[in-house]
């Protein structure tokens, strides 16, 4: 628990009128960021408090904004950068407001900072610590001893690694080839190639979980992607998702028991004029109606 030092108090009793000109904004979503920028531009010292490790909130996770269909990141990115660089704004992230005392113009707040395990003064967000984490390297070494691929898997994986000449830059094509062959990235194969390419497991998981095209669990032979982008959503994509999942007995992100179909939500697939749109493997179906679904599924039986 940290009590902000006297000079950081929201309001100082030393000032003649007991008004300080410092403000704390709680919540680093788009509203909190914009409020902080407006206040800071007006000359107030702003402490922007955010519970999660980074500001941005839900809007930073959106594709488009309603009703203008503007790109969410295009709107919020300049504000994120602006609030990070503004001399009048102090970002206090990964922290919670625990108490507040005083009255208008002279508040003292108690803030609980959660540990970050890195020196935030020095961190540039480069990710090198993840790749060189001594803890994960120990786990990686221990796990590596246990990895023994079956002959049939070795016959598939070794030629891929030989083609790549064992270089780090070849990780992506190797992962793509493995995903193509197995339909997902099996855990043992990931551990095996991490040793062969000398790339840490955490780095491979970083990539595997960043790209939607990779999966860590078995996928169906046919991948059905239902576009949940703004245009498709307002044209009924959610109902399509519900009906499809009901018909196939699975859920969004799931795979049917016979491993025939996987169903996943996608962001705008670039066919907004055909909304609502779905993709099965590489084929796009536009202006899909609920009554079309059984016919589409039959094509892949
Ligand atoms: S929003 Fe669905 S294709 Fe663009």
Boltz pocket constraint, residues with backbone or C-beta under 6 A from the ligand:
constraints:
  - pocket:
      binder: B
      contacts: [[A, 227], [A, 228], [A, 229], [A, 230], [A, 231], [A, 232], [A, 233], [A, 267], [A, 268], [A, 269], [A, 270], [A, 271], [A, 272], [A, 273], [A, 275], [A, 277]]
      max_distance: 6.0
